[in-house]
Amino acid sequence: MLETSLSLEGVDDRDEEQEDEEDLRDGGIPFIINRGGLPVNEETWEQMWRHVARIHPDGEAVGKRIRGATDLPKVPIPTVPTYQPATSIPLRLEAIQKYIRDLQYP
């Protein structure tokens, strides 16, 4: 007669494996990929903060400090270029390039 036994050995290992699977889900890429577009969806946002807590020397404390900060500077958001249908291609390209340049942090 066969006896069955229950063991909790390795349960913690499985939890760590699940976290590792989350990291490797994108083929082992060491950064988070936002597949939902902009604005960043809640799942990706929380995944990024979990990653910060896991890799930063101060762990969750640094995430809480940043997320709880009320004195962060406002990031300027440039206006999307608009032009008339008769606007030449070079002028359109110049406006788009300026917009992309303005999107970058100073």
C-alpha positions in Angstrom: 0.0 0.0 0.0 1.3 3.4 -0.9 1.5 6.1 1.7 1.2 9.8 0.8 3.0 12.4 2.7 2.8 16.1 2.5 5.8 18.3 2.6 6.2 22.1 2.6 9.8 21.8 1.6 10.5 24.0 -1.4 7.3 26.2 -1.0 9.4 29.3 -0.6 11.5 28.3 -3.6 8.4 28.1 -5.8 7.4 31.7 -4.8 10.9 32.9 -5.8 10.6 30.9 -9.0 7.3 32.7 -9.8 9.0 36.1 -9.2 11.9 35.0 -11.5 9.4 33.8 -14.1 7.9 37.4 -14.0 11.4 38.7 -14.7 12.0 36.2 -17.5 8.6 36.5 -19.1 10.0 38.9 -21.6 12.9 36.6 -22.6 15.2 37.6 -19.7 15.2 41.3 -20.6 16.4 43.1 -17.5 13.8 45.9 -17.8 10.1 46.3 -17.7 8.2 46.5 -21.0 5.1 48.5 -21.1 2.8 46.8 -23.6 -0.2 48.9 -22.7 0.9 52.2 -24.3 0.6 55.5 -22.6 -0.3 56.3 -19.9 1.4 53.3 -18.3 -1.1 50.8 -17.0 -1.4 50.1 -13.3 0.0 46.5 -13.6 3.2 47.7 -15.4 3.5 50.7 -13.0 3.4 48.4 -9.9 5.8 45.9 -11.6 8.3 48.7 -12.1 8.1 49.7 -8.4 8.5 46.1 -7.3 11.6 45.9 -9.5 13.0 49.1 -7.8 12.3 47.6 -4.3 14.1 44.4 -5.3 17.2 46.0 -6.8 17.8 49.2 -4.9 20.0 49.0 -1.8 17.3 50.9 0.2 14.6 48.6 -1.1 11.0 49.6 -0.5 12.0 52.7 1.4 13.3 54.5 -1.6 10.1 53.7 -3.5 7.9 55.0 -0.7 10.0 58.2 -0.4 9.7 58.9 -4.1 6.0 58.0 -4.4 5.1 60.0 -1.3 7.0 63.1 -2.4 4.9 66.2 -2.9 7.6 68.6 -3.9 8.7 67.0 -7.2 9.1 69.5 -10.0 6.5 69.7 -12.8 7.8 68.2 -16.0 6.9 70.5 -19.0 4.7 68.9 -21.6 5.1 70.4 -25.1 2.1 71.0 -27.3 1.6 68.7 -30.2 2.5 70.4 -33.5 -0.4 71.3 -35.7 -0.3 72.5 -39.3 -2.5 73.0 -42.3 -2.8 70.4 -45.0 -0.9 72.7 -47.4 2.1 72.8 -45.0 5.2 71.5 -46.8 6.9 68.2 -45.8 10.1 69.9 -44.6 8.1 72.2 -42.3 6.1 69.3 -40.9 9.3 67.3 -40.3 10.9 70.3 -38.6 7.9 70.7 -36.3 7.8 67.0 -35.4 11.6 67.0 -34.7 11.2 70.0 -32.4 8.3 68.3 -30.6 10.4 65.2 -30.1 13.4 67.3 -28.9 11.1 69.1 -26.4 9.8 65.8 -25.0 13.2 65.0 -23.7 14.2 66.1 -20.1 16.3 69.3 -19.9 
